[in-house]
Amino acid sequence: MAGHGPTSGFNPHLPGFRYQFLAKTLGATMWFFIFYRAREDGPKLLMLRHPWEGHGHGAEGHSEHH
């Protein structure tokens, strides 16, 4: 017969707490970064706004005469 009871031949060990915590932390960091970049660059990537349009820098506080 092929087997010796109801167990299979592959029994992986579960990862330790530190590895689970590290994996969840790195995964959450990756998704936060992706959502942050989507918020900053999403309209440009979806062609809803041109990259050269103003984004709040430069012209504030400057008068016409120098």
N, CA, C and O atoms as a Tripos MOL2 file, in Angstrom:
@<TRIPOS>MOLECULE
protein
  264   263    66     0     0
PROTEIN
NO_CHARGES

@<TRIPOS>ATOM
      1 N           0.8250   -1.1720    0.0000 N.3       1 MET1
      2 CA          0.0000    0.0000    0.0000 C.3       1 MET1
      3 C           0.8770    1.2450    0.0000 C.2       1 MET1
      4 O           2.0360    1.2040    0.4110 O.2       1 MET1
      5 N           0.2970    2.3690   -0.4740 N.am      2 ALA2
      6 CA          1.0650    3.5960   -0.6250 C.3       2 ALA2
      7 C           1.1760    4.3800    0.6710 C.2       2 ALA2
      8 O           2.2110    5.0000    0.9150 O.2       2 ALA2
      9 N           0.1710    4.3750    1.4930 N.am      3 GLY3
     10 CA          0.1980    5.2210    2.6860 C.3       3 GLY3
     11 C           0.1970    4.4310    3.9660 C.2       3 GLY3
     12 O          -0.1130    3.2400    3.9870 O.2       3 GLY3
     13 N           0.5480    5.1120    5.0320 N.am      4 HIS4
     14 CA          0.5180    4.4950    6.3450 C.3       4 HIS4
     15 C          -0.4980    5.2130    7.2140 C.2       4 HIS4
     16 O          -0.1470    5.6690    8.3020 O.2       4 HIS4
     17 N          -1.6860    5.3260    6.7950 N.am      5 GLY5
     18 CA         -2.7120    5.9910    7.5720 C.3       5 GLY5
     19 C          -3.1900    7.2610    6.8860 C.2       5 GLY5
     20 O          -2.9100    7.4730    5.7060 O.2       5 GLY5
     21 N          -3.9010    8.0980    7.6090 N.am      6 PRO6
     22 CA         -4.5160    9.2800    7.0050 C.3       6 PRO6
     23 C          -3.5520   10.4540    6.7720 C.2       6 PRO6
     24 O          -3.9510   11.4350    6.1440 O.2       6 PRO6
     25 N          -2.3070   10.3930    7.2490 N.am      7 THR7
     26 CA         -1.3840   11.5200    7.0790 C.3       7 THR7
     27 C          -0.7490   11.4820    5.6930 C.2       7 THR7
     28 O          -0.5510   10.4170    5.1080 O.2       7 THR7
     29 N          -0.4360   12.6660    5.1880 N.am      8 SER8
     30 CA          0.2410   12.7430    3.9050 C.3       8 SER8
     31 C           1.7460   12.8030    4.1340 C.2       8 SER8
     32 O           2.2010   12.8740    5.2760 O.2       8 SER8
     33 N           2.5080   12.7760    3.0670 N.am      9 GLY9
     34 CA          3.9550   12.7930    3.1740 C.3       9 GLY9
     35 C           4.5310   14.1720    3.3830 C.2       9 GLY9
     36 O           5.6930   14.2850    3.7750 O.2       9 GLY9
     37 N           3.7630   15.2410    3.1380 N.am     10 PHE10
     38 CA          4.2730   16.6000    3.2440 C.3      10 PHE10
     39 C           3.6170   17.2990    4.4210 C.2      10 PHE10
     40 O           2.4180   17.5790    4.3880 O.2      10 PHE10
     41 N           4.3760   17.5800    5.4420 N.am     11 ASN11
     42 CA          3.8750   18.2530    6.6400 C.3      11 ASN11
     43 C           4.7640   19.4570    6.9370 C.2      11 ASN11
     44 O           5.7180   19.3340    7.7040 O.2      11 ASN11
     45 N           4.4710   20.6290    6.3410 N.am     12 PRO12
     46 CA          5.3320   21.7900    6.5770 C.3      12 PRO12
     47 C           5.1300   22.3480    7.9880 C.2      12 PRO12
     48 O           4.0450   22.2560    8.5640 O.2      12 PRO12
     49 N           6.1970   22.9250    8.5210 N.am     13 HIS13
     50 CA          6.1170   23.5780    9.8250 C.3      13 HIS13
     51 C           5.5450   24.9760    9.6480 C.2      13 HIS13
     52 O           5.7730   25.6190    8.6230 O.2      13 HIS13
     53 N           4.8090   25.4420   10.6330 N.am     14 LEU14
     54 CA          4.2880   26.7930   10.6030 C.3      14 LEU14
     55 C           5.4150   27.7640   10.9480 C.2      14 LEU14
     56 O           6.2820   27.4390   11.7590 O.2      14 LEU14
     57 N           5.4090   28.9610   10.3360 N.am     15 PRO15
     58 CA          6.4600   29.9280   10.6560 C.3      15 PRO15
     59 C           6.2930   30.4650   12.0790 C.2      15 PRO15
     60 O           5.1960   30.4640   12.6380 O.2      15 PRO15
     61 N           7.3950   30.9160   12.6390 N.am     16 GLY16
     62 CA          7.3820   31.4650   13.9920 C.3      16 GLY16
     63 C           6.6910   32.8150   14.0270 C.2      16 GLY16
     64 O           6.3930   33.4090   12.9900 O.2      16 GLY16
     65 N           6.4400   33.2910   15.2490 N.am     17 PHE17
     66 CA          5.7230   34.5570   15.4340 C.3      17 PHE17
     67 C           6.4840   35.7150   14.8020 C.2      17 PHE17
     68 O           5.8850   36.5820   14.1660 O.2      17 PHE17
     69 N           7.8070   35.7320   14.9780 N.am     18 ARG18
     70 CA          8.6000   36.8410   14.4340 C.3      18 ARG18
     71 C           8.4630   36.9380   12.9240 C.2      18 ARG18
     72 O           8.3500   38.0350   12.3750 O.2      18 ARG18
     73 N           8.4730   35.8000   12.2550 N.am     19 TYR19
     74 CA          8.3710   35.8020   10.8010 C.3      19 TYR19
     75 C           6.9710   36.2020   10.3340 C.2      19 TYR19
     76 O           6.8230   36.8920    9.3260 O.2      19 TYR19
     77 N           5.9690   35.7780   11.0540 N.am     20 GLN20
     78 CA          4.6080   36.1920   10.7150 C.3      20 GLN20
     79 C           4.4430   37.6940   10.8960 C.2      20 GLN20
     80 O           3.8560   38.3660   10.0480 O.2      20 GLN20
     81 N           4.9610   38.2220   12.0060 N.am     21 PHE21
     82 CA          4.8750   39.6530   12.2700 C.3      21 PHE21
     83 C           5.6350   40.4460   11.2170 C.2      21 PHE21
     84 O           5.1340   41.4530   10.7170 O.2      21 PHE21
     85 N           6.8350   40.0030   10.8770 N.am     22 LEU22
     86 CA          7.6410   40.6910    9.8680 C.3      22 LEU22
     87 C           6.9520   40.6620    8.5070 C.2      22 LEU22
     88 O           6.9530   41.6650    7.7930 O.2      22 LEU22
     89 N           6.3700   39.5330    8.1430 N.am     23 ALA23
     90 CA          5.6790   39.4270    6.8610 C.3      23 ALA23
     91 C           4.4710   40.3660    6.8010 C.2      23 ALA23
     92 O           4.2490   41.0200    5.7820 O.2      23 ALA23
     93 N           3.7060   40.4370    7.8610 N.am     24 LYS24
     94 CA          2.5370   41.3310    7.8850 C.3      24 LYS24
     95 C           2.9610   42.7930    7.8750 C.2      24 LYS24
     96 O           2.3280   43.6200    7.2180 O.2      24 LYS24
     97 N           4.0330   43.1170    8.6020 N.am     25 THR25
     98 CA          4.5230   44.4920    8.6340 C.3      25 THR25
     99 C           5.0320   44.9260    7.2650 C.2      25 THR25
    100 O           4.6990   46.0140    6.7960 O.2      25 THR25
    101 N           5.8260   44.0930    6.6320 N.am     26 LEU26
    102 CA          6.3410   44.4420    5.3070 C.3      26 LEU26
    103 C           5.2180   44.4990    4.2650 C.2      26 LEU26
    104 O           5.2440   45.3470    3.3730 O.2      26 LEU26
    105 N           4.2470   43.6110    4.3740 N.am     27 GLY27
    106 CA          3.1130   43.6380    3.4550 C.3      27 GLY27
    107 C           2.2720   44.9000    3.6240 C.2      27 GLY27
    108 O           1.8480   45.5020    2.6380 O.2      27 GLY27
    109 N           2.0340   45.2960    4.8640 N.am     28 ALA28
    110 CA          1.2620   46.5170    5.1130 C.3      28 ALA28
    111 C           2.0240   47.7430    4.6230 C.2      28 ALA28
    112 O           1.4290   48.6550    4.0490 O.2      28 ALA28
    113 N           3.3390   47.7700    4.8470 N.am     29 THR29
    114 CA          4.1520   48.8850    4.3730 C.3      29 THR29
    115 C           4.0990   48.9930    2.8550 C.2      29 THR29
    116 O           3.9900   50.0900    2.3080 O.2      29 THR29
    117 N           4.1750   47.8620    2.1820 N.am     30 MET30
    118 CA          4.0910   47.8630    0.7210 C.3      30 MET30
    119 C           2.7600   48.4440    0.2540 C.2      30 MET30
    120 O           2.7440   49.2720   -0.6570 O.2      30 MET30
    121 N           1.6440   48.0310    0.8560 N.am     31 TRP31
    122 CA          0.3410   48.5230    0.4230 C.3      31 TRP31
    123 C           0.1510   49.9940    0.7580 C.2      31 TRP31
    124 O          -0.4470   50.7310   -0.0270 O.2      31 TRP31
    125 N           0.6540   50.4390    1.9230 N.am     32 PHE32
    126 CA          0.5650   51.8670    2.2480 C.3      32 PHE32
    127 C           1.3320   52.6930    1.2400 C.2      32 PHE32
    128 O           0.8670   53.7560    0.8290 O.2      32 PHE32
    129 N           2.5130   52.2170    0.8300 N.am     33 PHE33
    130 CA          3.3040   52.9310   -0.1600 C.3      33 PHE33
    131 C           2.5920   52.9550   -1.5140 C.2      33 PHE33
    132 O           2.5900   53.9820   -2.1920 O.2      33 PHE33
    133 N           1.9960   51.8460   -1.9070 N.am     34 ILE34
    134 CA          1.2740   51.7890   -3.1890 C.3      34 ILE34
    135 C           0.0920   52.7600   -3.1660 C.2      34 ILE34
    136 O          -0.1270   53.4850   -4.1360 O.2      34 ILE34
    137 N          -0.6690   52.7810   -2.0720 N.am     35 PHE35
    138 CA         -1.8060   53.6990   -1.9900 C.3      35 PHE35
    139 C          -1.3590   55.1490   -1.9440 C.2      35 PHE35
    140 O          -2.0300   56.0210   -2.4960 O.2      35 PHE35
    141 N          -0.2320   55.4210   -1.2930 N.am     36 TYR36
    142 CA          0.3000   56.7870   -1.2510 C.3      36 TYR36
    143 C           0.6950   57.2380   -2.6560 C.2      36 TYR36
    144 O           0.3630   58.3530   -3.0580 O.2      36 TYR36
    145 N           1.3990   56.3880   -3.4100 N.am     37 ARG37
    146 CA          1.8110   56.7480   -4.7670 C.3      37 ARG37
    147 C           0.5930   56.8720   -5.6730 C.2      37 ARG37
    148 O           0.5770   57.7220   -6.5630 O.2      37 ARG37
    149 N          -0.4220   56.0460   -5.4680 N.am     38 ALA38
    150 CA         -1.6370   56.1520   -6.2770 C.3      38 ALA38
    151 C          -2.3400   57.4740   -6.0070 C.2      38 ALA38
    152 O          -2.8980   58.0790   -6.9230 O.2      38 ALA38
    153 N          -2.3180   57.9270   -4.7560 N.am     39 ARG39
    154 CA         -2.9400   59.2090   -4.4330 C.3      39 ARG39
    155 C          -2.1650   60.3570   -5.0630 C.2      39 ARG39
    156 O          -2.7640   61.3140   -5.5520 O.2      39 ARG39
    157 N          -0.8320   60.2710   -5.0560 N.am     40 GLU40
    158 CA         -0.0080   61.3450   -5.5980 C.3      40 GLU40
    159 C           0.0310   61.3430   -7.1250 C.2      40 GLU40
    160 O          -0.0810   62.4010   -7.7440 O.2      40 GLU40
    161 N           0.1880   60.1740   -7.7390 N.am     41 ASP41
    162 CA          0.4070   60.0860   -9.1820 C.3      41 ASP41
    163 C          -0.7470   59.4660   -9.9470 C.2      41 ASP41
    164 O          -0.6820   59.3620  -11.1720 O.2      41 ASP41
    165 N          -1.7980   59.0520   -9.2620 N.am     42 GLY42
    166 CA         -2.9130   58.3830   -9.9280 C.3      42 GLY42
    167 C          -3.5500   59.1840  -11.0440 C.2      42 GLY42
    168 O          -3.7390   58.6500  -12.1370 O.2      42 GLY42
    169 N          -3.8940   60.4710  -10.8090 N.am     43 PRO43
    170 CA         -4.5200   61.2520  -11.8830 C.3      43 PRO43
    171 C          -3.6090   61.3970  -13.1110 C.2      43 PRO43
    172 O          -4.0910   61.4410  -14.2430 O.2      43 PRO43
    173 N          -2.3100   61.4690  -12.8860 N.am     44 LYS44
    174 CA         -1.3780   61.5770  -14.0120 C.3      44 LYS44
    175 C          -1.3370   60.2750  -14.7970 C.2      44 LYS44
    176 O          -1.3150   60.2820  -16.0270 O.2      44 LYS44
    177 N          -1.3270   59.1600  -14.0790 N.am     45 LEU45
    178 CA         -1.2700   57.8660  -14.7520 C.3      45 LEU45
    179 C          -2.5650   57.5510  -15.4970 C.2      45 LEU45
    180 O          -2.5400   56.8940  -16.5380 O.2      45 LEU45
    181 N          -3.6890   58.0160  -14.9680 N.am     46 LEU46
    182 CA         -4.9800   57.7780  -15.6090 C.3      46 LEU46
    183 C          -5.3360   58.8580  -16.6230 C.2      46 LEU46
    184 O          -6.4370   58.8680  -17.1730 O.2      46 LEU46
    185 N          -4.3900   59.7690  -16.8670 N.am     47 MET47
    186 CA         -4.5370   60.8530  -17.8270 C.3      47 MET47
    187 C          -5.7040   61.7760  -17.4810 C.2      47 MET47
    188 O          -6.3730   62.2960  -18.3740 O.2      47 MET47
    189 N          -5.9450   61.9770  -16.1950 N.am     48 LEU48
    190 CA         -6.9520   62.9290  -15.7510 C.3      48 LEU48
    191 C          -6.3400   64.3040  -15.5100 C.2      48 LEU48
    192 O          -7.0560   65.3000  -15.4140 O.2      48 LEU48
    193 N          -5.0090   64.3540  -15.4120 N.am     49 ARG49
    194 CA         -4.2970   65.6020  -15.1910 C.3      49 ARG49
    195 C          -2.9330   65.4960  -15.8680 C.2      49 ARG49
    196 O          -2.3070   64.4360  -15.8620 O.2      49 ARG49
    197 N          -2.4840   66.5990  -16.4470 N.am     50 HIS50
    198 CA         -1.1820   66.6010  -17.0890 C.3      50 HIS50
    199 C          -0.0780   66.7520  -16.0550 C.2      50 HIS50
    200 O          -0.2670   67.4480  -15.0570 O.2      50 HIS50
    201 N           1.0700   66.1160  -16.2670 N.am     51 PRO51
    202 CA          2.1610   66.2160  -15.2950 C.3      51 PRO51
    203 C           2.6940   67.6330  -15.1330 C.2      51 PRO51
    204 O           3.2210   67.9650  -14.0710 O.2      51 PRO51
    205 N           2.5730   68.4790  -16.1520 N.am     52 TRP52
    206 CA          3.1320   69.8230  -16.0720 C.3      52 TRP52
    207 C           2.1680   70.8340  -15.4680 C.2      52 TRP52
    208 O           2.5420   71.9910  -15.2750 O.2      52 TRP52
    209 N           0.9360   70.4290  -15.1650 N.am     53 GLU53
    210 CA          0.0060   71.3410  -14.5120 C.3      53 GLU53
    211 C           0.4820   71.6220  -13.0940 C.2      53 GLU53
    212 O           1.1510   70.7970  -12.4720 O.2      53 GLU53
    213 N           0.1280   72.7930  -12.5980 N.am     54 GLY54
    214 CA          0.5870   73.2060  -11.2800 C.3      54 GLY54
    215 C           0.1000   72.2910  -10.1780 C.2      54 GLY54
    216 O          -0.9970   71.7360  -10.2450 O.2      54 GLY54
    217 N           0.9250   72.1430   -9.1740 N.am     55 HIS55
    218 CA          0.5550   71.3330   -8.0310 C.3      55 HIS55
    219 C           0.8260   72.0720   -6.7350 C.2      55 HIS55
    220 O           1.1640   71.4710   -5.7150 O.2      55 HIS55
    221 N           0.6690   73.4110   -6.7950 N.am     56 GLY56
    222 CA          0.7530   74.1740   -5.5780 C.3      56 GLY56
    223 C           2.1170   74.7430   -5.2630 C.2      56 GLY56
    224 O           2.3060   75.2780   -4.1700 O.2      56 GLY56
    225 N           3.0740   74.6530   -6.1630 N.am     57 HIS57
    226 CA          4.4050   75.1720   -5.8940 C.3      57 HIS57
    227 C           4.7360   76.2850   -6.8780 C.2      57 HIS57
    228 O           4.2950   76.2590   -8.0270 O.2      57 HIS57
    229 N           5.4930   77.2360   -6.4360 N.am     58 GLY58
    230 CA          6.0610   78.1890   -7.3670 C.3      58 GLY58
    231 C           5.4650   79.5750   -7.3510 C.2      58 GLY58
    232 O           6.1620   80.5120   -6.9590 O.2      58 GLY58
    233 N           4.2370   79.7670   -7.7470 N.am     59 ALA59
    234 CA          3.7200   81.0940   -8.0530 C.3      59 ALA59
    235 C           3.1530   81.8380   -6.8450 C.2      59 ALA59
    236 O           2.7930   83.0080   -6.9740 O.2      59 ALA59
    237 N           3.0650   81.2170   -5.7100 N.am     60 GLU60
    238 CA          2.4810   81.9120   -4.5630 C.3      60 GLU60
    239 C           3.4160   83.0060   -4.0600 C.2      60 GLU60
    240 O           4.6240   82.7980   -3.9400 O.2      60 GLU60
    241 N           2.8510   84.1590   -3.7700 N.am     61 GLY61
    242 CA          3.6170   85.2100   -3.1440 C.3      61 GLY61
    243 C           4.4720   86.0320   -4.1030 C.2      61 GLY61
    244 O           5.1610   86.9510   -3.6590 O.2      61 GLY61
    245 N           4.4530   85.7460   -5.3550 N.am     62 HIS62
    246 CA          5.2480   86.5090   -6.3080 C.3      62 HIS62
    247 C           4.3610   87.5800   -6.9550 C.2      62 HIS62
    248 O           3.2170   87.3170   -7.3280 O.2      62 HIS62
    249 N           4.9010   88.7610   -7.0780 N.am     63 SER63
    250 CA          4.1630   89.8250   -7.7310 C.3      63 SER63
    251 C           4.6100   89.9430   -9.1730 C.2      63 SER63
    252 O           5.5900   89.3200   -9.5800 O.2      63 SER63
    253 N           3.8900   90.7440   -9.9470 N.am     64 GLU64
    254 CA          4.2070   90.9110  -11.3630 C.3      64 GLU64
    255 C           5.4910   91.6940  -11.5930 C.2      64 GLU64
    256 O           6.2030   91.4370  -12.5640 O.2      64 GLU64
    257 N           5.8020   92.6510  -10.7120 N.am     65 HIS65
    258 CA          7.0390   93.4120  -10.8830 C.3      65 HIS65
    259 C           8.1430   92.8130  -10.0150 C.2      65 HIS65
    260 O           7.8910   92.3580   -8.8990 O.2      65 HIS65
    261 N           9.3330   92.8180  -10.5250 N.am     66 HIS66
    262 CA         10.4650   92.2190   -9.8080 C.3      66 HIS66
    263 C          11.3630   93.2910   -9.2840 C.2      66 HIS66
    264 O          12.3750   92.9930   -8.6500 O.2      66 HIS66
@<TRIPOS>BOND
     1     1     2 1
     2     2     3 1
     3     3     4 2
     4     3     5 am
     5     5     6 1
     6     6     7 1
     7     7     8 2
     8     7     9 am
     9     9    10 1
    10    10    11 1
    11    11    12 2
    12    11    13 am
    13    13    14 1
    14    14    15 1
    15    15    16 2
    16    15    17 am
    17    17    18 1
    18    18    19 1
    19    19    20 2
    20    19    21 am
    21    21    22 1
    22    22    23 1
    23    23    24 2
    24    23    25 am
    25    25    26 1
    26    26    27 1
    27    27    28 2
    28    27    29 am
    29    29    30 1
    30    30    31 1
    31    31    32 2
    32    31    33 am
    33    33    34 1
    34    34    35 1
    35    35    36 2
    36    35    37 am
    37    37    38 1
    38    38    39 1
    39    39    40 2
    40    39    41 am
    41    41    42 1
    42    42    43 1
    43    43    44 2
    44    43    45 am
    45    45    46 1
    46    46    47 1
    47    47    48 2
    48    47    49 am
    49    49    50 1
    50    50    51 1
    51    51    52 2
    52    51    53 am
    53    53    54 1
    54    54    55 1
    55    55    56 2
    56    55    57 am
    57    57    58 1
    58    58    59 1
    59    59    60 2
    60    59    61 am
    61    61    62 1
    62    62    63 1
    63    63    64 2
    64    63    65 am
    65    65    66 1
    66    66    67 1
    67    67    68 2
    68    67    69 am
    69    69    70 1
    70    70    71 1
    71    71    72 2
    72    71    73 am
    73    73    74 1
    74    74    75 1
    75    75    76 2
    76    75    77 am
    77    77    78 1
    78    78    79 1
    79    79    80 2
    80    79    81 am
    81    81    82 1
    82    82    83 1
    83    83    84 2
    84    83    85 am
    85    85    86 1
    86    86    87 1
    87    87    88 2
    88    87    89 am
    89    89    90 1
    90    90    91 1
    91    91    92 2
    92    91    93 am
    93    93    94 1
    94    94    95 1
    95    95    96 2
    96    95    97 am
    97    97    98 1
    98    98    99 1
    99    99   100 2
   100    99   101 am
   101   101   102 1
   102   102   103 1
   103   103   104 2
   104   103   105 am
   105   105   106 1
   106   106   107 1
   107   107   108 2
   108   107   109 am
   109   109   110 1
   110   110   111 1
   111   111   112 2
   112   111   113 am
   113   113   114 1
   114   114   115 1
   115   115   116 2
   116   115   117 am
   117   117   118 1
   118   118   119 1
   119   119   120 2
   120   119   121 am
   121   121   122 1
   122   122   123 1
   123   123   124 2
   124   123   125 am
   125   125   126 1
   126   126   127 1
   127   127   128 2
   128   127   129 am
   129   129   130 1
   130   130   131 1
   131   131   132 2
   132   131   133 am
   133   133   134 1
   134   134   135 1
   135   135   136 2
   136   135   137 am
   137   137   138 1
   138   138   139 1
   139   139   140 2
   140   139   141 am
   141   141   142 1
   142   142   143 1
   143   143   144 2
   144   143   145 am
   145   145   146 1
   146   146   147 1
   147   147   148 2
   148   147   149 am
   149   149   150 1
   150   150   151 1
   151   151   152 2
   152   151   153 am
   153   153   154 1
   154   154   155 1
   155   155   156 2
   156   155   157 am
   157   157   158 1
   158   158   159 1
   159   159   160 2
   160   159   161 am
   161   161   162 1
   162   162   163 1
   163   163   164 2
   164   163   165 am
   165   165   166 1
   166   166   167 1
   167   167   168 2
   168   167   169 am
   169   169   170 1
   170   170   171 1
   171   171   172 2
   172   171   173 am
   173   173   174 1
   174   174   175 1
   175   175   176 2
   176   175   177 am
   177   177   178 1
   178   178   179 1
   179   179   180 2
   180   179   181 am
   181   181   182 1
   182   182   183 1
   183   183   184 2
   184   183   185 am
   185   185   186 1
   186   186   187 1
   187   187   188 2
   188   187   189 am
   189   189   190 1
   190   190   191 1
   191   191   192 2
   192   191   193 am
   193   193   194 1
   194   194   195 1
   195   195   196 2
   196   195   197 am
   197   197   198 1
   198   198   199 1
   199   199   200 2
   200   199   201 am
   201   201   202 1
   202   202   203 1
   203   203   204 2
   204   203   205 am
   205   205   206 1
   206   206   207 1
   207   207   208 2
   208   207   209 am
   209   209   210 1
   210   210   211 1
   211   211   212 2
   212   211   213 am
   213   213   214 1
   214   214   215 1
   215   215   216 2
   216   215   217 am
   217   217   218 1
   218   218   219 1
   219   219   220 2
   220   219   221 am
   221   221   222 1
   222   222   223 1
   223   223   224 2
   224   223   225 am
   225   225   226 1
   226   226   227 1
   227   227   228 2
   228   227   229 am
   229   229   230 1
   230   230   231 1
   231   231   232 2
   232   231   233 am
   233   233   234 1
   234   234   235 1
   235   235   236 2
   236   235   237 am
   237   237   238 1
   238   238   239 1
   239   239   240 2
   240   239   241 am
   241   241   242 1
   242   242   243 1
   243   243   244 2
   244   243   245 am
   245   245   246 1
   246   246   247 1
   247   247   248 2
   248   247   249 am
   249   249   250 1
   250   250   251 1
   251   251   252 2
   252   251   253 am
   253   253   254 1
   254   254   255 1
   255   255   256 2
   256   255   257 am
   257   257   258 1
   258   258   259 1
   259   259   260 2
   260   259   261 am
   261   261   262 1
   262   262   263 1
   263   263   264 2
@<TRIPOS>SUBSTRUCTURE
     1 MET1         2 RESIDUE 1 A MET
     2 ALA2         6 RESIDUE 1 A ALA
     3 GLY3        10 RESIDUE 1 A GLY
     4 HIS4        14 RESIDUE 1 A HIS
     5 GLY5        18 RESIDUE 1 A GLY
     6 PRO6        22 RESIDUE 1 A PRO
     7 THR7        26 RESIDUE 1 A THR
     8 SER8        30 RESIDUE 1 A SER
     9 GLY9        34 RESIDUE 1 A GLY
    10 PHE10       38 RESIDUE 1 A PHE
    11 ASN11       42 RESIDUE 1 A ASN
    12 PRO12       46 RESIDUE 1 A PRO
    13 HIS13       50 RESIDUE 1 A HIS
    14 LEU14       54 RESIDUE 1 A LEU
    15 PRO15       58 RESIDUE 1 A PRO
    16 GLY16       62 RESIDUE 1 A GLY
    17 PHE17       66 RESIDUE 1 A PHE
    18 ARG18       70 RESIDUE 1 A ARG
    19 TYR19       74 RESIDUE 1 A TYR
    20 GLN20       78 RESIDUE 1 A GLN
    21 PHE21       82 RESIDUE 1 A PHE
    22 LEU22       86 RESIDUE 1 A LEU
    23 ALA23       90 RESIDUE 1 A ALA
    24 LYS24       94 RESIDUE 1 A LYS
    25 THR25       98 RESIDUE 1 A THR
    26 LEU26      102 RESIDUE 1 A LEU
    27 GLY27      106 RESIDUE 1 A GLY
    28 ALA28      110 RESIDUE 1 A ALA
    29 THR29      114 RESIDUE 1 A THR
    30 MET30      118 RESIDUE 1 A MET
    31 TRP31      122 RESIDUE 1 A TRP
    32 PHE32      126 RESIDUE 1 A PHE
    33 PHE33      130 RESIDUE 1 A PHE
    34 ILE34      134 RESIDUE 1 A ILE
    35 PHE35      138 RESIDUE 1 A PHE
    36 TYR36      142 RESIDUE 1 A TYR
    37 ARG37      146 RESIDUE 1 A ARG
    38 ALA38      150 RESIDUE 1 A ALA
    39 ARG39      154 RESIDUE 1 A ARG
    40 GLU40      158 RESIDUE 1 A GLU
    41 ASP41      162 RESIDUE 1 A ASP
    42 GLY42      166 RESIDUE 1 A GLY
    43 PRO43      170 RESIDUE 1 A PRO
    44 LYS44      174 RESIDUE 1 A LYS
    45 LEU45      178 RESIDUE 1 A LEU
    46 LEU46      182 RESIDUE 1 A LEU
    47 MET47      186 RESIDUE 1 A MET
    48 LEU48      190 RESIDUE 1 A LEU
    49 ARG49      194 RESIDUE 1 A ARG
    50 HIS50      198 RESIDUE 1 A HIS
    51 PRO51      202 RESIDUE 1 A PRO
    52 TRP52      206 RESIDUE 1 A TRP
    53 GLU53      210 RESIDUE 1 A GLU
    54 GLY54      214 RESIDUE 1 A GLY
    55 HIS55      218 RESIDUE 1 A HIS
    56 GLY56      222 RESIDUE 1 A GLY
    57 HIS57      226 RESIDUE 1 A HIS
    58 GLY58      230 RESIDUE 1 A GLY
    59 ALA59      234 RESIDUE 1 A ALA
    60 GLU60      238 RESIDUE 1 A GLU
    61 GLY61      242 RESIDUE 1 A GLY
    62 HIS62      246 RESIDUE 1 A HIS
    63 SER63      250 RESIDUE 1 A SER
    64 GLU64      254 RESIDUE 1 A GLU
    65 HIS65      258 RESIDUE 1 A HIS
    66 HIS66      262 RESIDUE 1 A HIS
